Structure formats: structure tokens, C-alpha cells
Amino acid sequence: MAEVQGPAARSQGVTVYTWIWRKLPGGLPGKIAGCAILFLVVAALLFFVVFPYVEPRLPFNDVTVNQ
């Protein structure tokens, strides 16, 4: 069976979140714990790796005020 992609996939309920939910092991408690751990790992990766890498490249501190 061919995999449906694009807007038609959403109408059939095939999303990234559905795929993650189906791939997590265990019953409902295990899946909830897996989702929480996955969320914490992604958040930690963003805060400790991605944001510090990107921050010097953003223009937030390049403020010029002329009087």
C-alpha cells in the first residue's frame, strides 16, 4: 500500500504525532512517559545546544539609538 502524503494524509489521520505515538513502546502509561521524556530531551537539546549556538548570530543586541 502506498503511503499517502500531503494534505490527504491529514484527512486520514496520518501525522507525525500519530507515527510517534504508534512507535512508542508500552501501554498508555508507557506512552505518556515516553512522550514526556521525548519532550524533555528535545527541550534540553534546544536550550543547551541550539539556542546558545544561534544567539550570537541574531541581531537582538545590535541596537542603535541616535540623539
MMTF fields as JSON, N, C-alpha, C and O atoms, coordinates in Angstrom:
{
  "mmtfVersion": "1.0.0",
  "mmtfProducer": "UNKNOWN",
  "numBonds": 267,
  "numAtoms": 268,
  "numGroups": 67,
  "numChains": 1,
  "numModels": 1,
  "chainsPerModel": [1],
  "groupsPerChain": [67],
  "chainIdList": ["A"],
  "bondAtomList": [4, 2, 8, 6, 12, 10, 16, 14, 20, 18, 24, 22, 28, 26, 32, 30, 36, 34, 40, 38, 44, 42, 48, 46, 52, 50, 56, 54, 60, 58, 64, 62, 68, 66, 72, 70, 76, 74, 80, 78, 84, 82, 88, 86, 92, 90, 96, 94, 100, 98, 104, 102, 108, 106, 112, 110, 116, 114, 120, 118, 124, 122, 128, 126, 132, 130, 136, 134, 140, 138, 144, 142, 148, 146, 152, 150, 156, 154, 160, 158, 164, 162, 168, 166, 172, 170, 176, 174, 180, 178, 184, 182, 188, 186, 192, 190, 196, 194, 200, 198, 204, 202, 208, 206, 212, 210, 216, 214, 220, 218, 224, 222, 228, 226, 232, 230, 236, 234, 240, 238, 244, 242, 248, 246, 252, 250, 256, 254, 260, 258, 264, 262],
  "bondOrderList": [1, 1, 1, 1, 1, 1, 1, 1, 1, 1, 1, 1, 1, 1, 1, 1, 1, 1, 1, 1, 1, 1, 1, 1, 1, 1, 1, 1, 1, 1, 1, 1, 1, 1, 1, 1, 1, 1, 1, 1, 1, 1, 1, 1, 1, 1, 1, 1, 1, 1, 1, 1, 1, 1, 1, 1, 1, 1, 1, 1, 1, 1, 1, 1, 1, 1],
  "groupList": [{"groupName": "MET", "atomNameList": ["N", "CA", "C", "O"], "elementList": ["N", "C", "C", "O"], "formalChargeList": [0, 0, 0, 0], "bondAtomList": [1, 0, 2, 1, 3, 2], "bondOrderList": [1, 1, 2], "singleLetterCode": "M", "chemCompType": "L-PEPTIDE LINKING"}, {"groupName": "ALA", "atomNameList": ["N", "CA", "C", "O"], "elementList": ["N", "C", "C", "O"], "formalChargeList": [0, 0, 0, 0], "bondAtomList": [1, 0, 2, 1, 3, 2], "bondOrderList": [1, 1, 2], "singleLetterCode": "A", "chemCompType": "L-PEPTIDE LINKING"}, {"groupName": "GLU", "atomNameList": ["N", "CA", "C", "O"], "elementList": ["N", "C", "C", "O"], "formalChargeList": [0, 0, 0, 0], "bondAtomList": [1, 0, 2, 1, 3, 2], "bondOrderList": [1, 1, 2], "singleLetterCode": "E", "chemCompType": "L-PEPTIDE LINKING"}, {"groupName": "VAL", "atomNameList": ["N", "CA", "C", "O"], "elementList": ["N", "C", "C", "O"], "formalChargeList": [0, 0, 0, 0], "bondAtomList": [1, 0, 2, 1, 3, 2], "bondOrderList": [1, 1, 2], "singleLetterCode": "V", "chemCompType": "L-PEPTIDE LINKING"}, {"groupName": "GLN", "atomNameList": ["N", "CA", "C", "O"], "elementList": ["N", "C", "C", "O"], "formalChargeList": [0, 0, 0, 0], "bondAtomList": [1, 0, 2, 1, 3, 2], "bondOrderList": [1, 1, 2], "singleLetterCode": "Q", "chemCompType": "L-PEPTIDE LINKING"}, {"groupName": "GLY", "atomNameList": ["N", "CA", "C", "O"], "elementList": ["N", "C", "C", "O"], "formalChargeList": [0, 0, 0, 0], "bondAtomList": [1, 0, 2, 1, 3, 2], "bondOrderList": [1, 1, 2], "singleLetterCode": "G", "chemCompType": "PEPTIDE LINKING"}, {"groupName": "PRO", "atomNameList": ["N", "CA", "C", "O"], "elementList": ["N", "C", "C", "O"], "formalChargeList": [0, 0, 0, 0], "bondAtomList": [1, 0, 2, 1, 3, 2], "bondOrderList": [1, 1, 2], "singleLetterCode": "P", "chemCompType": "L-PEPTIDE LINKING"}, {"groupName": "ARG", "atomNameList": ["N", "CA", "C", "O"], "elementList": ["N", "C", "C", "O"], "formalChargeList": [0, 0, 0, 0], "bondAtomList": [1, 0, 2, 1, 3, 2], "bondOrderList": [1, 1, 2], "singleLetterCode": "R", "chemCompType": "L-PEPTIDE LINKING"}, {"groupName": "SER", "atomNameList": ["N", "CA", "C", "O"], "elementList": ["N", "C", "C", "O"], "formalChargeList": [0, 0, 0, 0], "bondAtomList": [1, 0, 2, 1, 3, 2], "bondOrderList": [1, 1, 2], "singleLetterCode": "S", "chemCompType": "L-PEPTIDE LINKING"}, {"groupName": "THR", "atomNameList": ["N", "CA", "C", "O"], "elementList": ["N", "C", "C", "O"], "formalChargeList": [0, 0, 0, 0], "bondAtomList": [1, 0, 2, 1, 3, 2], "bondOrderList": [1, 1, 2], "singleLetterCode": "T", "chemCompType": "L-PEPTIDE LINKING"}, {"groupName": "TYR", "atomNameList": ["N", "CA", "C", "O"], "elementList": ["N", "C", "C", "O"], "formalChargeList": [0, 0, 0, 0], "bondAtomList": [1, 0, 2, 1, 3, 2], "bondOrderList": [1, 1, 2], "singleLetterCode": "Y", "chemCompType": "L-PEPTIDE LINKING"}, {"groupName": "TRP", "atomNameList": ["N", "CA", "C", "O"], "elementList": ["N", "C", "C", "O"], "formalChargeList": [0, 0, 0, 0], "bondAtomList": [1, 0, 2, 1, 3, 2], "bondOrderList": [1, 1, 2], "singleLetterCode": "W", "chemCompType": "L-PEPTIDE LINKING"}, {"groupName": "ILE", "atomNameList": ["N", "CA", "C", "O"], "elementList": ["N", "C", "C", "O"], "formalChargeList": [0, 0, 0, 0], "bondAtomList": [1, 0, 2, 1, 3, 2], "bondOrderList": [1, 1, 2], "singleLetterCode": "I", "chemCompType": "L-PEPTIDE LINKING"}, {"groupName": "LYS", "atomNameList": ["N", "CA", "C", "O"], "elementList": ["N", "C", "C", "O"], "formalChargeList": [0, 0, 0, 0], "bondAtomList": [1, 0, 2, 1, 3, 2], "bondOrderList": [1, 1, 2], "singleLetterCode": "K", "chemCompType": "L-PEPTIDE LINKING"}, {"groupName": "LEU", "atomNameList": ["N", "CA", "C", "O"], "elementList": ["N", "C", "C", "O"], "formalChargeList": [0, 0, 0, 0], "bondAtomList": [1, 0, 2, 1, 3, 2], "bondOrderList": [1, 1, 2], "singleLetterCode": "L", "chemCompType": "L-PEPTIDE LINKING"}, {"groupName": "CYS", "atomNameList": ["N", "CA", "C", "O"], "elementList": ["N", "C", "C", "O"], "formalChargeList": [0, 0, 0, 0], "bondAtomList": [1, 0, 2, 1, 3, 2], "bondOrderList": [1, 1, 2], "singleLetterCode": "C", "chemCompType": "L-PEPTIDE LINKING"}, {"groupName": "PHE", "atomNameList": ["N", "CA", "C", "O"], "elementList": ["N", "C", "C", "O"], "formalChargeList": [0, 0, 0, 0], "bondAtomList": [1, 0, 2, 1, 3, 2], "bondOrderList": [1, 1, 2], "singleLetterCode": "F", "chemCompType": "L-PEPTIDE LINKING"}, {"groupName": "ASN", "atomNameList": ["N", "CA", "C", "O"], "elementList": ["N", "C", "C", "O"], "formalChargeList": [0, 0, 0, 0], "bondAtomList": [1, 0, 2, 1, 3, 2], "bondOrderList": [1, 1, 2], "singleLetterCode": "N", "chemCompType": "L-PEPTIDE LINKING"}, {"groupName": "ASP", "atomNameList": ["N", "CA", "C", "O"], "elementList": ["N", "C", "C", "O"], "formalChargeList": [0, 0, 0, 0], "bondAtomList": [1, 0, 2, 1, 3, 2], "bondOrderList": [1, 1, 2], "singleLetterCode": "D", "chemCompType": "L-PEPTIDE LINKING"}],
  "groupTypeList": [0, 1, 2, 3, 4, 5, 6, 1, 1, 7, 8, 4, 5, 3, 9, 3, 10, 9, 11, 12, 11, 7, 13, 14, 6, 5, 5, 14, 6, 5, 13, 12, 1, 5, 15, 1, 12, 14, 16, 14, 3, 3, 1, 1, 14, 14, 16, 16, 3, 3, 16, 6, 10, 3, 2, 6, 7, 14, 6, 16, 17, 18, 3, 9, 3, 17, 4],
  "groupIdList": [1, 2, 3, 4, 5, 6, 7, 8, 9, 10, 11, 12, 13, 14, 15, 16, 17, 18, 19, 20, 21, 22, 23, 24, 25, 26, 27, 28, 29, 30, 31, 32, 33, 34, 35, 36, 37, 38, 39, 40, 41, 42, 43, 44, 45, 46, 47, 48, 49, 50, 51, 52, 53, 54, 55, 56, 57, 58, 59, 60, 61, 62, 63, 64, 65, 66, 67],
  "secStructList": [7, 7, 7, 7, 7, 6, 2, 2, 2, 2, 2, 6, 6, 7, 7, 2, 2, 2, 2, 2, 2, 2, 2, 1, 7, 1, 1, 2, 2, 2, 2, 2, 2, 2, 2, 2, 2, 2, 2, 2, 2, 2, 2, 2, 2, 0, 0, 0, 0, 0, 2, 2, 2, 2, 4, 4, 4, 1, 4, 4, 4, 7, 7, 7, 7, 7, 7],
  "xCoordList": [0.845, 0.0, 0.887, 1.811, 0.623, 1.42, 1.095, -0.051, 2.124, 1.945, 1.374, 1.856, 0.353, -0.29, 0.487, 0.844, 0.748, 1.489, 0.7, -0.224, 1.075, 0.459, -0.848, -1.077, -1.712, -2.974, -3.873, -4.637, -3.793, -4.616, -4.235, -5.078, -2.979, -2.537, -3.221, -3.584, -3.402, -4.048, -5.512, -6.031, -6.167, -7.57, -7.716, -8.771, -6.677, -6.718, -6.148, -6.096, -5.722, -5.211, -3.769, -3.331, -3.012, -1.613, -0.77, -0.577, -0.276, 0.569, 1.848, 2.004, 2.745, 3.993, 3.675, 4.296, 2.711, 2.369, 1.747, 1.984, 0.954, 0.382, 1.486, 1.453, 2.458, 3.567, 4.371, 4.717, 4.669, 5.42, 4.637, 5.2, 3.338, 2.507, 2.492, 2.543, 2.424, 2.386, 3.732, 3.775, 4.836, 6.169, 6.63, 7.526, 6.029, 6.431, 5.997, 4.893, 6.864, 6.524, 5.595, 5.47, 4.96, 4.16, 2.717, 2.294, 1.987, 0.591, 0.475, 1.422, -0.679, -0.92, 0.07, 0.619, 0.323, 1.29, 2.702, 3.397, 3.112, 4.429, 4.533, 5.571, 3.474, 3.481, 3.485, 4.155, 2.743, 2.736, 4.123, 4.627, 4.738, 6.093, 7.088, 7.97, 6.955, 7.831, 7.685, 8.678, 6.455, 6.228, 6.856, 7.465, 6.708, 7.283, 8.81, 9.427, 9.411, 10.866, 11.324, 12.313, 10.624, 10.954, 10.862, 11.736, 9.824, 9.662, 10.807, 11.356, 11.167, 12.259, 13.601, 14.409, 13.847, 15.098, 15.177, 16.222, 14.085, 14.078, 14.245, 14.997, 13.559, 13.682, 15.109, 15.653, 15.723, 17.099, 18.066, 18.981, 17.868, 18.716, 18.613, 19.62, 17.4, 17.224, 17.896, 18.636, 17.642, 18.163, 19.674, 20.315, 20.248, 21.673, 22.574, 23.785, 22.024, 22.843, 22.438, 23.261, 21.198, 20.762, 20.719, 21.312, 20.031, 19.9, 21.242, 21.468, 22.148, 23.456, 24.25, 25.017, 24.077, 24.774, 24.212, 24.967, 22.908, 22.249, 22.279, 22.282, 22.301, 22.177, 23.185, 22.777, 24.462, 25.398, 25.134, 25.572, 24.44, 24.179, 22.896, 22.597, 22.134, 20.895, 21.156, 22.023, 20.422, 20.707, 20.018, 19.788, 19.676, 18.935, 19.757, 19.18, 21.061, 21.899, 22.473, 23.233, 22.142, 22.638, 21.648, 21.012, 21.542, 20.597, 21.353, 22.405, 20.807, 21.415, 20.393, 19.309, 20.75, 19.871, 20.647, 21.691, 20.158, 20.788, 19.982, 18.753, 20.708, 20.032, 20.541, 20.099],
  "yCoordList": [-1.178, 0.0, 1.235, 1.331, 2.171, 3.39, 4.328, 4.438, 4.992, 5.934, 7.242, 7.782, 7.74, 8.983, 10.146, 10.13, 11.162, 12.334, 13.589, 13.574, 14.682, 15.969, 16.149, 15.492, 17.048, 17.336, 16.116, 16.022, 15.188, 13.978, 13.14, 12.437, 13.208, 12.436, 12.94, 12.138, 14.236, 14.787, 14.346, 14.102, 14.247, 13.839, 12.378, 11.986, 11.576, 10.182, 9.993, 8.866, 11.068, 10.97, 10.515, 10.12, 10.55, 10.147, 11.408, 12.191, 11.591, 12.747, 12.273, 11.093, 13.196, 12.877, 12.409, 11.473, 13.06, 12.718, 11.332, 10.6, 10.976, 9.63, 8.598, 7.548, 8.887, 7.964, 7.786, 6.663, 8.9, 8.814, 7.999, 7.136, 8.272, 7.572, 6.068, 5.27, 5.681, 4.258, 3.577, 2.381, 4.316, 3.725, 3.62, 2.833, 4.407, 4.332, 3.003, 2.529, 2.394, 1.094, 1.225, 2.299, 0.142, 0.088, 0.496, 0.866, 0.416, 0.823, 2.329, 3.067, 2.777, 4.209, 4.872, 5.92, 4.304, 4.95, 5.022, 6.025, 3.973, 3.963, 4.977, 5.618, 5.124, 6.085, 7.516, 8.384, 7.762, 9.103, 9.423, 10.53, 8.47, 8.677, 8.876, 9.73, 8.101, 8.252, 9.615, 10.228, 10.095, 11.434, 12.51, 13.453, 12.369, 13.35, 13.356, 14.42, 12.179, 12.082, 12.651, 13.382, 12.326, 12.861, 14.381, 15.047, 14.93, 16.381, 17.018, 18.035, 16.433, 16.982, 16.912, 17.835, 15.842, 15.716, 16.771, 17.394, 16.972, 17.988, 19.381, 20.19, 19.678, 20.986, 21.218, 22.306, 20.208, 20.338, 20.547, 21.366, 19.823, 19.995, 21.415, 22.019, 21.942, 23.316, 24.323, 25.193, 24.21, 25.198, 25.133, 26.168, 23.946, 23.808, 23.728, 23.91, 23.463, 23.325, 24.333, 25.133, 24.295, 25.092, 26.576, 27.376, 26.969, 28.391, 29.063, 30.166, 28.453, 29.096, 29.23, 30.179, 28.302, 28.378, 29.514, 30.217, 29.689, 30.663, 32.068, 33.038, 32.209, 33.511, 34.554, 35.69, 34.25, 35.287, 35.739, 36.818, 34.946, 35.271, 36.079, 36.502, 36.296, 37.056, 38.529, 38.844, 39.431, 40.869, 41.534, 42.742, 40.818, 41.426, 42.457, 43.399, 42.322, 43.25, 44.357, 45.187, 44.395, 45.431, 46.608, 46.886, 47.285, 48.388, 49.697, 49.927, 50.536, 51.836, 52.917, 52.955, 53.79, 54.898, 56.188, 56.426, 56.987, 58.26, 59.404, 59.424, 60.361, 61.542, 62.789, 63.888],
  "zCoordList": [0.0, 0.0, 0.0, 0.807, -0.881, -0.986, 0.17, 0.605, 0.649, 1.743, 1.211, 0.216, 1.877, 1.467, 2.057, 3.235, 1.23, 1.687, 1.379, 0.566, 2.04, 1.77, 2.53, 3.545, 2.034, 2.723, 2.865, 3.826, 1.931, 2.028, 3.242, 3.8, 3.652, 4.817, 6.08, 6.941, 6.208, 7.396, 7.469, 8.558, 6.336, 6.347, 6.776, 7.274, 6.592, 7.014, 8.416, 8.908, 9.067, 10.418, 10.505, 11.586, 9.426, 9.437, 9.633, 8.702, 10.854, 11.153, 11.82, 12.135, 12.026, 12.725, 14.142, 14.645, 14.78, 16.159, 16.25, 17.211, 15.254, 15.21, 15.052, 15.693, 14.208, 13.989, 15.278, 15.647, 15.965, 17.229, 18.25, 18.923, 18.365, 19.345, 19.073, 20.009, 17.816, 17.478, 17.691, 17.98, 17.554, 17.694, 19.148, 19.451, 20.055, 21.454, 22.058, 21.787, 22.881, 23.46, 24.664, 25.252, 25.013, 26.225, 26.019, 24.924, 27.1, 27.077, 27.25, 26.979, 27.699, 27.849, 28.813, 28.472, 30.007, 30.903, 30.303, 30.464, 29.623, 28.993, 27.868, 27.699, 27.106, 26.005, 26.536, 25.977, 27.604, 28.202, 28.761, 28.569, 29.443, 29.964, 28.822, 28.912, 27.758, 26.598, 25.95, 25.558, 25.835, 25.273, 26.154, 25.649, 27.467, 28.389, 28.283, 28.237, 28.245, 28.115, 26.781, 26.727, 25.715, 24.391, 24.373, 23.817, 24.971, 25.053, 25.842, 25.42, 26.975, 27.797, 27.079, 27.19, 26.35, 25.602, 24.504, 24.316, 23.784, 22.721, 23.311, 22.767, 24.415, 25.066, 25.557, 25.372, 26.179, 26.662, 25.494, 25.585, 24.42, 23.237, 22.691, 22.321, 22.642, 22.159, 23.091, 22.631, 24.404, 25.35, 25.537, 25.715, 25.501, 25.799, 24.57, 24.697, 23.389, 22.189, 21.113, 20.668, 20.706, 19.555, 19.883, 19.159, 20.961, 21.278, 21.566, 21.07, 22.345, 22.529, 21.229, 21.072, 20.308, 19.023, 18.162, 17.49, 18.182, 17.318, 17.901, 17.143, 19.207, 19.869, 19.397, 19.158, 19.248, 18.787, 17.356, 16.958, 16.599, 15.195, 14.994, 13.877, 16.08, 15.982, 16.287, 17.102, 15.648, 15.788, 16.978, 16.924, 18.047, 19.149, 19.91, 20.454, 19.97, 20.723, 19.852, 20.35, 18.599, 17.695, 17.668, 16.652, 18.817, 18.936, 18.724, 19.322, 17.877, 17.606, 17.928, 17.346, 18.857, 19.215, 18.942, 19.549, 18.063, 17.739, 18.341, 18.273, 18.935, 19.503, 18.846, 19.182]
}
